[in-house]
């Protein structure tokens, strides 16, 4: 792909082309001579990531940030320079992606780690565009994963399944989720994957042919009834989603009970016509009892809207039908991203509307939060959104995450990492710059503690620490090492100590 192709494909407006070309040129020179593990020129990676984001309808600033997303990590260029050239908004997004890149699923057996990771990602969702760039980045990395060592493949694929795919699902990005899962599935569960493929292969043998026959027949019927149809397409169920369905008790690994391996999607122009399509289909093809679902009247918790039915279709075969408007379709495919940059007419909004876009975004996020209140069990199950209220997430230089209460300082961080590190913390670097130990930390800070083995813990430290964890450990140390201290302790403290 070239920058020219990207601009043409997404019909980028003239006024935005300059930004994208500048971001591209800058990234190209930063990655000059670098190759991907697959042997491709490195610049292809940010180009494809940018292409995904444009496909999801993201604004030019996000697409520019996508072009630049690996520059700080993989080159000598600094964030300061990016800031000078591209401004605060682009820099904020690039920085966010860089920080997320430092989070790694180290120990796959540790569920709290996964939870922390999810929360971290969500804390970053202060600007969800960061997460969307990261999802696009991961999608392309998964597509080129075979170039990596087996060990790395496994780690990345598992992380994709456990963190990124479930995030995509939570954001309503069904297609992205399906793609991420299907790329990770054969790597994480090779045996199960091969079994499933062998089982499903006969069912899919004639799928292409059948889909064409069915589309032809349905199109003819709708013409006859004069219902305007935007598009009919066939889709084959994503394999990992099929695998998960089969594992559910009511299916008991019986493929015969799964009716939606092949589905037809019928896109029409209005809600009214959605119901007209459903009614018309039922006139010609018998529906299966209990399989008619009205997700327009009652959307799924993630906002998914469509009418579903399964009928005895053409050639007497079961086929699932999903009926929706174009807006519902875009939302089902691109989820939260579909609200970002494009108007109803599928054309990019112009500059004056930038603020309106953002308002729309804020509205979407608040809807999302309301949803958490309305259907807490479904929502919190995957997100635990309440946990990260009043919490901040801070990185070690190696990319491990610590979550601390708001107001925590560098000294609190040191004790959160390890008691010994806390007791010997002589200084701190926050985001690479020297800082005082009492400096209050911000969400996303990278904190390095400088150890000083000769250091003596003093009572002043109690004033520098904000968390009960750190203060408790400082008191315990003073208690043990400063004999004179005991007499100065308040009775209340002595009591708590016991
Ligand atoms: Mn990348």
Boltz pocket constraint, residues with backbone or C-beta under 6 A from the ligand:
constraints:
  - pocket:
      binder: B
      contacts: [[A, 45], [A, 69], [A, 70], [A, 137]]
      max_distance: 6.0
